[in-house]
């Protein structure tokens, strides 16, 4: 599949993430992706392992879980809030994905999730078809180790710079090339000891062509991990990044795990979240 098509499919998936409560259907999603409905559905399943409808319902159930954990809405209210029109179908799909009925999920305690880091909580509370996981808590001894650098794969460094430098306000600290590849180091002026290195998708000149293709496809599909940034005013940060042309993945919302956050895609398709701790 062409990388351009994978990027269009990723944007369609992102639209389902943003607009899950809207009456989305395959024809409208396919039109936005410049594909026929049949080609869109086949391509989406080949890229992400499930049909567009299945992905949309999983996203709706994920949001339903968050609303049910709050405890202030009935199951019926949650059903309609996430875009479902049939309480019976909603309850059946919820039970299939989560392993218990919406009423049972709403009734049980959810205090354990409050101590989980926000980035992990969002991943662990996403519904899966094999039922809910029960991760085992582990502890490690404290060590004098600090984060110095993290790496983000990009497919166009100039476009990446326009986002990380101009939209996010990071400073450029280094820009080097080697054997046809390029590494650009950026960082927040408020954190001089922490750097983000924008590197090629596979920074190995001896990597096989198949591996390069695989990494490029994963990047185009938005499957590689980005970073989570923090701000004292996430709403103001969101408006600034959006005004600078950032691709919006999620507008600011209060999450059930203790933060208010928003999300963007960088020009290569990496997801970045901006969070603000609740006061």
C-alpha positions as a Markdown table, in Angstrom:
| # | Residue | x | y | z |
|---|---|---|---|---|
| 1 | Unk | 0.0 | 0.0 | 0.0 |
| 2 | Unk | 1.3 | 3.5 | -0.8 |
| 3 | Unk | 2.4 | 5.6 | 2.1 |
| 4 | Unk | 0.1 | 8.4 | 0.9 |
| 5 | Unk | -2.9 | 6.0 | 1.3 |
| 6 | Unk | -1.7 | 4.9 | 4.7 |
| 7 | Unk | -1.6 | 8.6 | 5.8 |
| 8 | Unk | -5.1 | 9.1 | 4.5 |
| 9 | Unk | -6.3 | 6.1 | 6.4 |
| 10 | Unk | -4.6 | 7.3 | 9.6 |
| 11 | Unk | -6.4 | 10.7 | 9.2 |
| 12 | Unk | -9.7 | 8.8 | 8.9 |
| 13 | Unk | -8.9 | 6.9 | 12.0 |
| 14 | Unk | -8.0 | 10.1 | 13.8 |
| 15 | Unk | -11.3 | 11.6 | 12.7 |
| 16 | Unk | -13.1 | 8.7 | 14.4 |
| 17 | Unk | -11.1 | 9.4 | 17.5 |
| 18 | Unk | -12.2 | 13.0 | 17.5 |
| 19 | Unk | -15.7 | 12.7 | 16.3 |
| 20 | Unk | -16.8 | 9.3 | 17.7 |
| 21 | Unk | -20.1 | 10.8 | 19.0 |
| 22 | Unk | -21.1 | 12.0 | 15.5 |
| 23 | Unk | -23.1 | 9.9 | 13.0 |
| 24 | Unk | -20.0 | 8.7 | 11.0 |
| 25 | Unk | -20.4 | 6.2 | 8.2 |
| 26 | Unk | -18.0 | 4.5 | 5.8 |
| 27 | Unk | -19.0 | 6.4 | 2.7 |
| 28 | Unk | -18.3 | 9.8 | 4.3 |
| 29 | Unk | -15.0 | 8.6 | 5.8 |
| 30 | Unk | -14.1 | 7.1 | 2.4 |
| 31 | Unk | -14.8 | 10.4 | 0.6 |
| 32 | Unk | -12.6 | 12.3 | 2.9 |
| 33 | Unk | -9.8 | 9.8 | 2.3 |
| 34 | Unk | -10.3 | 10.1 | -1.5 |
| 35 | Unk | -11.2 | 6.4 | -1.8 |
| 36 | Unk | -14.2 | 4.3 | -2.8 |
| 37 | Unk | -16.1 | 2.8 | 0.3 |
| 38 | Unk | -14.9 | -0.7 | -0.7 |
| 39 | Unk | -11.3 | 0.3 | -1.2 |
| 40 | Unk | -11.4 | 2.3 | 2.0 |
| 41 | Unk | -12.8 | -0.6 | 4.1 |
| 42 | Unk | -10.3 | -3.1 | 2.7 |
| 43 | Unk | -7.4 | -0.7 | 3.1 |
| 44 | Unk | -8.4 | 0.2 | 6.7 |
| 45 | Unk | -8.6 | -3.4 | 7.7 |
| 46 | Unk | -5.3 | -4.3 | 6.1 |
| 47 | Unk | -3.6 | -1.3 | 7.8 |
| 48 | Unk | -5.1 | -1.5 | 11.3 |
| 49 | Unk | -6.4 | -5.1 | 11.7 |
| 50 | Unk | -10.1 | -4.3 | 12.0 |
| 51 | Unk | -13.0 | -2.7 | 10.0 |
| 52 | Unk | -13.8 | 1.0 | 10.3 |
| 53 | Unk | -17.0 | 0.2 | 12.1 |
| 54 | Unk | -15.3 | -2.0 | 14.6 |
| 55 | Unk | -12.7 | 0.6 | 15.3 |
| 56 | Unk | -15.3 | 3.3 | 15.7 |
| 57 | Unk | -17.3 | 1.1 | 18.2 |
| 58 | Unk | -14.1 | 0.4 | 20.1 |
| 59 | Unk | -13.4 | 4.1 | 20.4 |
| 60 | Unk | -17.0 | 4.7 | 21.6 |
| 61 | Unk | -16.7 | 2.0 | 24.2 |
| 62 | Unk | -13.4 | 3.5 | 25.4 |
| 63 | Unk | -15.1 | 6.8 | 26.0 |
| 64 | Unk | -18.1 | 5.1 | 27.5 |
| 65 | Unk | -15.8 | 3.5 | 30.1 |
| 66 | Unk | -14.5 | 6.9 | 31.0 |
| 67 | Unk | -18.0 | 8.3 | 31.5 |
| 68 | Unk | -19.2 | 5.3 | 33.5 |
| 69 | Unk | -16.2 | 5.5 | 35.8 |
| 70 | Unk | -17.3 | 9.0 | 36.8 |
| 71 | Unk | -20.5 | 7.6 | 38.1 |
| 72 | Unk | -22.8 | 10.6 | 37.5 |
| 73 | Unk | -24.4 | 9.4 | 34.3 |
| 74 | Unk | -26.8 | 6.5 | 33.7 |
| 75 | Unk | -26.0 | 3.7 | 31.2 |
| 76 | Unk | -28.6 | 5.1 | 28.9 |
| 77 | Unk | -27.1 | 8.6 | 29.1 |
| 78 | Unk | -23.7 | 7.3 | 28.3 |
| 79 | Unk | -25.0 | 5.2 | 25.4 |
| 80 | Unk | -26.3 | 8.3 | 23.6 |
| 81 | Unk | -23.4 | 10.5 | 24.7 |
| 82 | Unk | -20.9 | 8.4 | 22.8 |
| 83 | Unk | -22.9 | 8.3 | 19.6 |
| 84 | Unk | -24.8 | 5.0 | 19.9 |
| 85 | Unk | -28.5 | 5.0 | 19.1 |
| 86 | Unk | -29.5 | 1.6 | 20.4 |
| 87 | Unk | -29.1 | 0.7 | 24.1 |
| 88 | Unk | -29.2 | -3.0 | 23.4 |
| 89 | Unk | -26.5 | -2.9 | 20.7 |
| 90 | Unk | -24.4 | -0.6 | 22.9 |
| 91 | Unk | -24.7 | -3.0 | 25.9 |
| 92 | Unk | -23.9 | -6.1 | 23.8 |
| 93 | Unk | -20.8 | -4.5 | 22.2 |
| 94 | Unk | -19.7 | -3.2 | 25.6 |
| 95 | Unk | -20.0 | -6.6 | 27.2 |
| 96 | Unk | -18.1 | -8.2 | 24.2 |
| 97 | Unk | -15.2 | -5.8 | 24.5 |
| 98 | Unk | -14.9 | -5.3 | 28.2 |
| 99 | Unk | -16.1 | -8.6 | 29.6 |
| 100 | Unk | -18.9 | -7.3 | 31.8 |
| 101 | Unk | -22.1 | -5.3 | 31.3 |
| 102 | Unk | -22.1 | -1.5 | 31.4 |
| 103 | Unk | -24.1 | -1.5 | 34.7 |
| 104 | Unk | -21.6 | -3.9 | 36.4 |
| 105 | Unk | -18.6 | -1.8 | 35.2 |
| 106 | Unk | -20.2 | 1.4 | 36.4 |
| 107 | Unk | -20.9 | -0.2 | 39.9 |
| 108 | Unk | -17.5 | -1.5 | 40.7 |
| 109 | Unk | -14.7 | 0.7 | 42.2 |
| 110 | Unk | -12.2 | 2.4 | 39.9 |
| 111 | Unk | -9.8 | 3.9 | 42.5 |
| 112 | Unk | -6.8 | 1.9 | 41.3 |
| 113 | Unk | -6.6 | 3.9 | 38.1 |
| 114 | Unk | -6.0 | 7.2 | 39.9 |
| 115 | Unk | -2.4 | 6.2 | 40.7 |
| 116 | Unk | -1.5 | 5.2 | 37.2 |
| 117 | Unk | 0.4 | 7.7 | 35.0 |
| 118 | Unk | -1.9 | 9.4 | 32.5 |
| 119 | Unk | -0.1 | 8.0 | 29.4 |
| 120 | Unk | -0.4 | 4.5 | 30.8 |
| 121 | Unk | -3.9 | 4.8 | 32.0 |
| 122 | Unk | -5.2 | 5.9 | 28.6 |
| 123 | Unk | -3.6 | 2.8 | 27.1 |
| 124 | Unk | -4.7 | 0.3 | 29.7 |
| 125 | Unk | -8.3 | 1.5 | 29.8 |
| 126 | Unk | -8.7 | 1.1 | 26.0 |
| 127 | Unk | -11.1 | -1.9 | 25.5 |
| 128 | Unk | -9.7 | -5.0 | 23.9 |
| 129 | Unk | -11.6 | -8.0 | 22.6 |
| 130 | Unk | -9.9 | -10.4 | 25.0 |
| 131 | Unk | -11.3 | -8.7 | 28.1 |
| 132 | Unk | -9.8 | -6.4 | 30.6 |
| 133 | Unk | -6.1 | -6.9 | 31.6 |
| 134 | Unk | -5.0 | -7.0 | 35.2 |
| 135 | Unk | -1.5 | -5.5 | 35.3 |
| 136 | Unk | 0.6 | -6.3 | 38.3 |
| 137 | Unk | 2.1 | -3.4 | 40.1 |
| 138 | Unk | 5.9 | -3.4 | 40.4 |
| 139 | Unk | 8.3 | -1.1 | 42.3 |
| 140 | Unk | 11.9 | -0.3 | 41.6 |
| 141 | Unk | 14.6 | 1.2 | 43.8 |
| 142 | Unk | 15.3 | 4.9 | 43.2 |
| 143 | Unk | 18.4 | 5.6 | 41.1 |
| 144 | Unk | 20.2 | 8.8 | 40.2 |
| 145 | Unk | 19.1 | 8.7 | 36.6 |
| 146 | Unk | 17.5 | 11.5 | 34.6 |
| 147 | Unk | 16.0 | 11.8 | 31.2 |
| 148 | Unk | 18.4 | 13.4 | 28.8 |
| 149 | Unk | 17.2 | 12.7 | 25.2 |
| 150 | Unk | 14.3 | 11.0 | 23.5 |
| 151 | Unk | 14.0 | 10.3 | 19.8 |
| 152 | Unk | 11.1 | 10.8 | 17.4 |
| 153 | Unk | 11.1 | 9.5 | 13.9 |
| 154 | Unk | 10.2 | 12.0 | 11.2 |
| 155 | Unk | 10.1 | 11.7 | 7.4 |
| 156 | Unk | 10.6 | 15.3 | 6.6 |
| 157 | Unk | 12.9 | 17.4 | 8.9 |
| 158 | Unk | 11.9 | 20.7 | 7.4 |
| 159 | Unk | 8.2 | 20.1 | 8.0 |
| 160 | Unk | 9.0 | 18.7 | 11.4 |
| 161 | Unk | 10.9 | 21.9 | 12.3 |
| 162 | Unk | 8.0 | 24.0 | 11.3 |
| 163 | Unk | 5.9 | 22.1 | 13.8 |
| 164 | Unk | 8.3 | 21.6 | 16.7 |
| 165 | Unk | 10.0 | 25.0 | 16.5 |
| 166 | Unk | 7.4 | 27.3 | 15.1 |
| 167 | Unk | 4.2 | 25.8 | 16.5 |
| 168 | Unk | 5.4 | 24.3 | 19.8 |
| 169 | Unk | 8.0 | 27.0 | 20.5 |
| 170 | Unk | 11.0 | 24.7 | 20.9 |
| 171 | Unk | 14.5 | 25.9 | 20.3 |
| 172 | Unk | 16.8 | 24.2 | 17.8 |
| 173 | Unk | 20.0 | 23.0 | 19.6 |
| 174 | Unk | 21.7 | 20.9 | 16.9 |
| 175 | Unk | 21.3 | 20.0 | 13.3 |
| 176 | Unk | 23.7 | 17.4 | 11.9 |
| 177 | Unk | 23.9 | 15.1 | 8.8 |
| 178 | Unk | 25.7 | 11.8 | 8.2 |
| 179 | Unk | 25.6 | 9.5 | 5.2 |
| 180 | Unk | 22.5 | 11.1 | 3.7 |
| 181 | Unk | 20.6 | 11.2 | 7.0 |
| 182 | Unk | 19.8 | 14.1 | 9.3 |
| 183 | Unk | 19.3 | 14.5 | 13.0 |
| 184 | Unk | 17.8 | 17.7 | 14.5 |
| 185 | Unk | 17.8 | 18.3 | 18.2 |
| 186 | Unk | 15.1 | 20.5 | 19.7 |
| 187 | Unk | 14.0 | 21.3 | 23.3 |
| 188 | Unk | 11.9 | 23.5 | 25.5 |
| 189 | Unk | 13.6 | 26.7 | 26.7 |
| 190 | Unk | 12.3 | 25.8 | 30.1 |
| 191 | Unk | 14.1 | 22.5 | 30.1 |
| 192 | Unk | 17.7 | 23.0 | 29.0 |
| 193 | Unk | 18.7 | 19.5 | 30.1 |
| 194 | Unk | 16.0 | 17.6 | 28.1 |
| 195 | Unk | 16.2 | 17.2 | 24.4 |
| 196 | Unk | 14.1 | 15.7 | 21.6 |
| 197 | Unk | 16.0 | 14.3 | 18.6 |
| 198 | Unk | 14.2 | 14.3 | 15.3 |
| 199 | Unk | 15.7 | 11.4 | 13.5 |
| 200 | Unk | 15.1 | 9.3 | 10.3 |
| 201 | Unk | 12.5 | 6.5 | 10.6 |
| 202 | Unk | 15.3 | 3.9 | 10.6 |
| 203 | Unk | 18.6 | 5.6 | 11.5 |
| 204 | Unk | 20.8 | 2.8 | 10.3 |
| 205 | Unk | 22.6 | 3.1 | 6.9 |
| 206 | Unk | 22.9 | -0.7 | 6.7 |
| 207 | Unk | 19.3 | -1.5 | 7.4 |
| 208 | Unk | 17.6 | -3.8 | 4.9 |
| 209 | Unk | 15.2 | -2.3 | 2.4 |
| 210 | Unk | 12.3 | -4.3 | 3.9 |
| 211 | Unk | 12.9 | -2.9 | 7.3 |
| 212 | Unk | 13.0 | 0.6 | 6.0 |
| 213 | Unk | 9.7 | 0.1 | 4.3 |
| 214 | Unk | 8.2 | -1.3 | 7.4 |
| 215 | Unk | 9.3 | 1.6 | 9.5 |
| 216 | Unk | 8.0 | 4.1 | 6.9 |
| 217 | Unk | 4.6 | 2.3 | 6.9 |
| 218 | Unk | 4.4 | 2.3 | 10.7 |
| 219 | Unk | 5.1 | 6.0 | 10.7 |
| 220 | Unk | 2.6 | 6.8 | 8.0 |
| 221 | Unk | -0.1 | 4.8 | 9.9 |
| 222 | Unk | 0.7 | 6.8 | 13.1 |
| 223 | Unk | 1.7 | 3.7 | 15.0 |
| 224 | Unk | 5.0 | 5.0 | 16.4 |
| 225 | Unk | 5.0 | 6.6 | 19.9 |
| 226 | Unk | 5.4 | 10.3 | 20.3 |
| 227 | Unk | 5.8 | 12.3 | 23.5 |
| 228 | Unk | 3.7 | 13.9 | 26.2 |
| 229 | Unk | 4.3 | 17.5 | 27.0 |
| 230 | Unk | 3.0 | 19.5 | 29.9 |
| 231 | Unk | 1.6 | 23.0 | 30.2 |
| 232 | Unk | 0.2 | 25.2 | 33.0 |
| 233 | Unk | -2.6 | 26.2 | 30.6 |
| 234 | Unk | -3.4 | 23.5 | 28.2 |
| 235 | Unk | -6.3 | 25.4 | 26.6 |
| 236 | Unk | -4.1 | 28.3 | 25.7 |
| 237 | Unk | -1.4 | 26.0 | 24.4 |
| 238 | Unk | -4.0 | 24.2 | 22.3 |
| 239 | Unk | -5.2 | 27.4 | 20.7 |
| 240 | Unk | -1.7 | 28.5 | 19.9 |
| 241 | Unk | -0.7 | 25.2 | 18.3 |
| 242 | Unk | -3.9 | 25.0 | 16.3 |
| 243 | Unk | -3.5 | 28.6 | 15.1 |
| 244 | Unk | 0.0 | 27.6 | 13.9 |
| 245 | Unk | -1.5 | 24.9 | 11.7 |
| 246 | Unk | -1.2 | 21.9 | 14.0 |
| 247 | Unk | -3.3 | 18.8 | 13.0 |
| 248 | Unk | -5.8 | 18.4 | 15.8 |
| 249 | Unk | -6.4 | 14.9 | 17.1 |
| 250 | Unk | -8.2 | 15.8 | 20.3 |
| 251 | Unk | -9.4 | 19.1 | 21.7 |
| 252 | Unk | -8.8 | 19.8 | 25.4 |
| 253 | Unk | -10.9 | 17.5 | 27.7 |
| 254 | Unk | -10.8 | 16.5 | 31.4 |
| 255 | Unk | -9.6 | 12.9 | 31.6 |
| 256 | Unk | -10.7 | 10.6 | 34.4 |
| 257 | Unk | -7.1 | 9.9 | 35.4 |
| 258 | Unk | -6.4 | 13.4 | 36.8 |
| 259 | Unk | -5.3 | 15.5 | 33.8 |
| 260 | Unk | -6.8 | 17.8 | 31.2 |
| 261 | Unk | -5.2 | 17.2 | 27.9 |
| 262 | Unk | -5.3 | 17.6 | 24.1 |
| 263 | Unk | -3.5 | 15.9 | 21.3 |
| 264 | Unk | -2.0 | 16.7 | 17.9 |
| 265 | Unk | -0.3 | 14.9 | 15.1 |
| 266 | Unk | 3.1 | 16.2 | 13.9 |
| 267 | Unk | 3.6 | 16.4 | 10.1 |
| 268 | Unk | 5.0 | 12.8 | 10.0 |
| 269 | Unk | 2.0 | 11.4 | 11.9 |
| 270 | Unk | 3.4 | 11.0 | 15.4 |
| 271 | Unk | 0.9 | 11.8 | 18.2 |
| 272 | Unk | 1.8 | 14.4 | 20.8 |
| 273 | Unk | -0.2 | 15.1 | 23.9 |
| 274 | Unk | -0.2 | 18.3 | 26.0 |
| 275 | Unk | -1.4 | 17.8 | 29.5 |
| 276 | Unk | -2.2 | 19.9 | 32.5 |
| 277 | Unk | -2.6 | 18.5 | 36.0 |
| 278 | Unk | -6.0 | 19.1 | 37.6 |
| 279 | Unk | -5.9 | 21.6 | 40.5 |
